[in-house]
Amino acid sequence: MIYVLAALLPPLGLLLNGQPFSAIFNLVLIVFCAIFGLVFHVLWLVPSAHAVIAVHMKREERRHREVVEAIRQHGPPPGYPR
């Protein structure tokens, strides 16, 4: 659901994902793309793409931290070479 929000309302999606600096950068990006998007229409997709990629990277980072913490807490999985 956060990906849909990031695609449709990029700054709000980034804020709800816990990325306030990315949301501010995305607002600046929206202004820039609104100005130059009148000539190059593909620029309208850039803020949404930025938000979706940023949300994905943040979620992957969280998932990675959880796996590392679980390995530290419980040890490596059985059969894993040490």
RASUL-V460359 format. One record per backbone hydrogen bond with DSSP energy under -1.0 kcal/mol. NH is the residue of the N-H (numbers start at 0). CO is the residue of the C=O. If there is no record, write none. Layout:
nh:NH co:CO
nh:NH co:CO
This chain:
nh:4 co:0
nh:5 co:1
nh:6 co:2
nh:7 co:3
nh:8 co:4
nh:12 co:8
nh:13 co:9
nh:14 co:10
nh:15 co:11
nh:17 co:14
nh:18 co:13
nh:22 co:18
nh:23 co:19
nh:24 co:20
nh:25 co:21
nh:26 co:22
nh:27 co:23
nh:28 co:24
nh:29 co:25
nh:30 co:26
nh:31 co:27
nh:32 co:28
nh:33 co:29
nh:34 co:30
nh:35 co:31
nh:36 co:32
nh:38 co:35
nh:39 co:35
nh:42 co:39
nh:43 co:40
nh:44 co:41
nh:48 co:44
nh:49 co:45
nh:50 co:46
nh:51 co:47
nh:52 co:48
nh:53 co:49
nh:54 co:50
nh:55 co:51
nh:56 co:52
nh:57 co:53
nh:58 co:54
nh:59 co:55
nh:60 co:56
nh:61 co:57
nh:62 co:58
nh:63 co:59
nh:64 co:60
nh:65 co:61
nh:66 co:62
nh:67 co:63
nh:68 co:64
nh:69 co:65
nh:70 co:66
nh:71 co:67
nh:72 co:68
nh:73 co:69
nh:74 co:70
nh:79 co:76
